[in-house]
């Protein structure tokens, strides 16, 4: 994984800091829950996560991503992990 400037991803700075982003080898970009699904699919056995891209489950995936993103600080405190700093 690599951090890049918002301009390289092609999104506003606000959107850049609000969610995760992934660009595949062909240059296609994915944001939010879709970016997490794409990264999970790279893991061994990760093809199973493709189900999260199906129309009915996309809504659930994106809602879960939003819930976690909005509660980063609380989740970090509960788990004892350091918080991902979002501007």
C-alpha positions as CSV (number, residue, x, y, z in Angstrom):
1,X,0.0,0.0,0.0
2,X,1.2,3.5,-0.8
3,X,0.1,6.9,0.2
4,X,-0.3,9.4,-2.6
5,X,-1.5,13.0,-2.9
6,X,-5.2,13.7,-3.4
7,X,-4.5,15.0,-6.9
8,X,-3.0,11.7,-7.9
9,X,-6.2,9.9,-6.9
10,X,-8.3,12.5,-8.7
11,X,-10.6,13.4,-5.8
12,X,-11.0,16.5,-3.6
13,X,-8.9,16.8,-0.5
14,X,-12.0,16.4,1.6
15,X,-13.1,13.2,-0.1
16,X,-9.4,12.0,0.0
17,X,-9.3,12.2,3.8
18,X,-12.8,10.9,4.3
19,X,-12.4,7.4,3.0
20,X,-10.1,4.7,1.7
21,X,-9.0,4.7,-2.0
22,X,-7.6,1.9,-4.2
23,X,-6.3,2.1,-7.8
24,X,-5.8,-1.2,-9.6
25,X,-3.1,-2.0,-12.1
26,X,-5.2,-0.8,-15.0
27,X,-5.8,2.5,-13.4
28,X,-9.4,2.0,-12.3
29,X,-10.2,3.7,-9.0
30,X,-12.3,2.4,-6.1
31,X,-13.4,4.4,-3.1
32,X,-14.9,3.7,0.4
33,X,-16.3,0.2,0.8
34,X,-15.4,-0.7,-2.8
35,X,-11.7,0.0,-2.2
36,X,-11.7,-2.3,0.9
37,X,-13.4,-5.1,-1.1
38,X,-10.8,-4.8,-3.8
39,X,-7.9,-5.0,-1.3
40,X,-9.5,-8.0,0.5
41,X,-9.8,-9.8,-2.9
42,X,-6.0,-9.6,-3.2
43,X,-5.6,-11.8,-0.1
44,X,-5.3,-15.6,-0.2
45,X,-8.9,-16.8,-0.5
46,X,-10.0,-13.3,-1.1
47,X,-12.1,-14.1,-4.1
48,X,-14.8,-14.9,-1.6
49,X,-15.1,-11.2,-0.9
50,X,-16.3,-10.6,-4.5
51,X,-19.8,-11.3,-3.2
52,X,-19.7,-7.9,-1.4
53,X,-19.7,-6.3,-4.8
54,X,-23.1,-7.8,-5.8
55,X,-25.9,-5.2,-6.0
56,X,-27.8,-6.3,-3.0
57,X,-24.8,-6.6,-0.7
58,X,-23.1,-3.4,-1.9
59,X,-25.5,-1.4,0.2
60,X,-24.7,-3.4,3.3
61,X,-20.9,-3.2,2.5
62,X,-21.1,0.6,2.1
63,X,-23.2,1.0,5.2
64,X,-20.8,-1.0,7.3
65,X,-17.8,0.9,5.9
66,X,-19.5,4.2,6.7
67,X,-20.3,3.1,10.3
68,X,-16.7,2.1,10.8
69,X,-15.3,5.2,9.2
70,X,-17.5,7.5,11.3
71,X,-16.4,5.7,14.5
72,X,-12.6,5.3,13.9
73,X,-11.7,7.0,17.2
74,X,-14.2,5.0,19.3
75,X,-13.1,1.7,17.7
76,X,-9.4,2.6,18.2
77,X,-10.0,3.3,21.9
78,X,-12.0,0.1,22.4
79,X,-9.4,-2.1,20.7
80,X,-6.3,-0.3,22.1
81,X,-5.1,0.4,18.6
82,X,-3.8,3.7,17.4
83,X,-6.3,5.8,15.5
84,X,-5.9,6.4,11.8
85,X,-5.5,10.2,11.7
86,X,-8.1,11.8,9.4
87,X,-8.0,15.5,8.8
